[in-house]
């Protein structure tokens, strides 16, 4: 087995809820705050805190606006976030013995 570098496990992504956000956005590209809250089955406060951590790391962008008169918050995965998530998945793959993707 190749030497595993535990340092490649990104602590920002590794949290259960943050990992869920990144996995969802990797496929969806963009999601409304309420959509994420529903899909991940979390409270508004918990999701807000975790999104802030991802935003501070540069992994997501958060856009606040209005749809008609209703407030709307959209979350997008950034290019840095996409790269970090790919690196994270590769590191996990190596941990379980999968060879890196070509």
TARANOR-V280707 format. One record per backbone hydrogen bond with DSSP energy under -0.5 kcal/mol. NH is the residue of the N-H (numbers start at 1). CO is the residue of the C=O. Records with the same first field share a line. If there is no record, write none. Layout:
NH->CO ; CO
This chain:
5->3
6->4
8->5
9->6
10->8
11->9
14->10
15->11
19->15
20->16
21->17
22->18
23->19
24->20
25->21
26->22
27->23 ; 24
28->24
29->25
30->28
31->75
33->73
36->32
37->33
38->34
39->35
40->36
41->37
42->37
47->43
48->44
49->45
50->46
51->47
52->48
53->49
54->50
55->51
56->52
57->53
58->55
59->54
60->54
61->76
63->74
64->62
65->72
67->70
68->66
69->67
70->67
72->65
74->63
75->31
76->61
77->29
78->59
82->78
83->79
84->80
85->81
86->82
87->83
88->84
89->85
90->86
91->87
92->88
93->89
94->90
95->91
96->92
97->94
98->93
